[in-house]
């Protein structure tokens, strides 16, 4: 494969150079560039051309075969993959989300697909519908969990919505902004002690209730204990806890109390969890404070 290619490039170097500049896709540009390099002698072999282009030798050989069979037109012809799933636009996803807000909802993913085709004129595969509804919008998950909770046979006094998360507090100084007069450079003392503990917390947005507990680690065991204490504190209510996708929250062996339902928020978006504002508020009172031991820090946190 590394020998001199047996091919005659019909187009001139100037024509190939102009054709390269007309290409808007990097792959098509590289195809014409391979011919240009062989035509001008900048690449004597397929191996040299492939190394310069950052492509495999087999790929360049395939391009040259297409050129032999049908010239530039066949070389630049891109085949469309029939199996590529359709991606929804933001507007289309918003329409589906709007319909899912209706308490009646849909009975199945097939019904969503039929609704999109009949009402909105959007043709989509079952897989793309499933990925949108369950993966991105996570609509069915909540309905399924609520149905399972209702099958426990117990009548709950009410349904409560909580935002849950954890934060780490330690002896390492929390830095922040300082206000001084113009020309006065602010100075802050920072210590680097790596002793810490975790606060597991949940806040109910409707009432402002909070449930915070201290643990030494951030893992499944501690999270499971937190859920147990939380459920025992509010035993007569059904609680919907919004949590992120941390390993301790998604562990397969995690035991969740009967009156607790975990609602997983979309990944990589902590801004949708309201308890982050609580942790931010708490840490604002700890900026630039220096603590010799964790008990001092605990006392300060308890007084906030």
N, C-alpha and C positions, 0 to 999 in steps of 0.2 A: 504493500500500500504506500510505501514511502518513496517509490520511484517517480520518475518524471511522467506526468499525466499525458496520455495520448489524446489530446484534444486540440482543436483549432478554434480559437476565439475569433469569430467573424467581425465583431464590432471593433472600432478603433478605440484607442485609449481615451481620447477626448470624449467620445460618445459614452463610454462606460463611466467616466468621471461625472459627466452631467447627469447620467441616469442614477448614479449613486446619490447625488444631491437632491434628486426628486423624491427619493424614498422617505416616507414618514415613519416606517416601522423598522426597528433595529435589525430584525431578522432578514427582511428583504434587502436592507442596505448591505448586510454581510454577504448575502448571496452574490450581489453585483460586485462587491469588493473582491471576492474570491476570483472572479474572472479578470478584474482589473489587475490584480497582483500577478496572475499568470501571464497576462498579456504584456505587461511592462517588464516582466522579469524580476519583480521584487520578491517573488516566491518561485523557486525553481521546481519544488516538489509539492505534493499535496500535504505532506507532513509540515513543511514550512508554512504553508498557507493556513493550515489548521491551528498551528501554534500561535501564529500572529492574530488570528481571529478569535482564539479562545474556544474553538470548537473541536469536536472529535474528528478524526480522519474519516471515519465512516460517514459522518454527516456531509463533509465536503465532497466525498466521492458520490454521494447520493445527489447532491446539487449538480455536479458535473454530468451525471447520467441524465438528469432531467434536461439539462441544456443541450446535450447531444440529440435527445429525442424530439425536442420541440422548441429549441432556442430560448431567447429571453422570456417570451410569453409563458412557456410552460415552467421555466425556472421560478418565475415570480408568482405563479398561480398558487394560492393558499387554499388548501382543503379545509372546509368547515367540519368540525367534529359534531356528528349528529347526537352524540350522547351528552353533550355539555348541558347541565341543568340551567334553566332560566333564572336569572337573578332579578329580584324585585326592586323597583325603584323606591325611593323614600315615600313618594306619594301613594304608590300602590300598597306598600306595607301599612301606611297610615289608614287607608280605607279598610283593610282587614282588621286592624286594631280597633277602629271605631265600631265595627260590627260585633267584635268580640266583647265590647263593653256592655252590650245588650245582655241582660240577665238570661234571656232565652238561649243565647249562644248558638252553636252548631252541634249537631249530633255526631258528626264524624269529620275526618279530614276530607273525605270524598265530597261531603256536602259543601265544605269550604271551596273545594275545587269547582264544583258545579255552579256555585254562587258567583265566583269570579268570572267564569266563562259566560254565564247567562246574563248577569247584571252588568258587569264591568267590561266584558269583552276581553278578558285576560286569559290566555291559554297558558297553563303551567302544568308541569308534571306533579305526580303525587309526592315524589321525594322532595321537590322544592317547596310544596305546600307544607309538608311535615316539618321541614327544616325551619321555615319561617314561623309557623304557629307555635311549635313546641320549643325549638331551639332559640329563636330570637325573642318572640313575644311571650313564650312560656305560659300560654293561656290554659292548656289542658291540665297542666300540673296542679294548679290551684283547685280546679274543679274536682279532679280525682282525689286529691287529699281531703278536701272537705267532705266528699262523699264517703270516704273511708272513715273519717272521724264520726260521721253520723251513724255508721254501722256499729259503733261500740255499744249502742243501746242506752247511753246515758244522756239525759237532757241537760244541756249546759245553760247557765243563767244568761250568758251573753257571749258574743264573739269579740275579742279584743285584738287590736293590731299593734305590734311592738316592732321597734327597730333594735337589733342586737349587734354588738360588736365588742372587740377587746382592744385594750391599749396597754402599753408598757410604760411603767414609771420606775425611775431609778435614781442613783446618786450622780449620774452624769448630768452636768448642768444643762438646763434647757435655755438656749440663747434666744434673743429677740431684739427688737428695736429699742433704742434709747433716745430720749429727747434732751438736747443740750442747746445752749446758745450758739449763735453763728460764730464759727471760729474755734469752738471748743470740741475737740475730738472725744466722742464717748468711749469709755473704757469698761469692759466687762471681764470679770474673773470667771474662768471656766475650769472645772475639775473633771477628771477622767476616771471615775470609779465605776466599775462595771458590775455593780450589785443592783438588782431590780426585782420587781414583782409585776404581776399582771392584774388588771382590773377587768372583769367580765361584767358587762352592763347591758341593760335593755331599758328603753324608754317608750312609754305609750303616748302617742302624739295627741290623742283625743283628751286625755285627762291629765297628762303631765306626770303620771306615776313613773317611778324609777325602781330598778332592782339591780344593785351592784354588789359584786362579791369579789374578794381578793383570792388569787391563786398564784402558785409559784411557777407554773409552766403554762405554755400554750399548746395543748394537745387534746386528743380525744377523751382521755380519762377526766381531765379537768372540765372540759365542756360538758361531758355527760353528767358530772356531779353538779355543775351549774344548772343544767336543765332540770335535774331532780329537785334541787332546792327551790328553783323558780316555780315549778309545778306545785310543790307543797305549800308555797306561800299564797298562791292564788288557785286553790283546788276546784272551785265551782265554776270556773270560766274556761272557755275554749280560746287558746291563745295562738295567734298567727304571728310567728317570729320571722322577720326579714333578716336574712343572714347572707354573708358573702360566700364565695366558693373555696374557702380555706380547707386544707386537708382535714382539720379537726371537725369541720362541719359536714363534710361529705364522706366521712369514713363509712365503709360498708357495715362495720360491726357496731356502729353508733346506736345506742338505745335511747329512743325518744319517748317521753311520757305520753300517756293517752290524751291529755288535754293540751298538748303542744303540737303545732304544725310548723315545720320549717319551710319557709318560702325563700328560694334562692334567687338573689338579685342577679342581673346580667354581669358577666365578668368584667374586670378592669374598669369599674365605674363607682368608686367609693363615695362620690358626691351624691348618689341617690339615697344614701343611708343617713337619716337625720341624726343619729347618735354621734356622728363625726363632729357635729357642731358642739355637742356636750363635751367631748374630749378636748376640743379646741378651747372651749371656755375654761375648762378645768386647768389646762396647762398654762393658760395665760397668767394665772395666779402663782405659778411656780417658776416663771422666767427669772434667771440670774440668782435664784436661791441656792445656797450651798448647804448640804446636809452631811453630817458626819456618819450617820447610820440610817438604816431604813425606818426605824421606829420614829425618828424625827420627821421623815417624809410622810409616814402614815398619819401622824398627828396633824400635820399641816393640811393634808388632803381631807381628813375628817372634819376640819373646821371650815372648809370652804362651802 
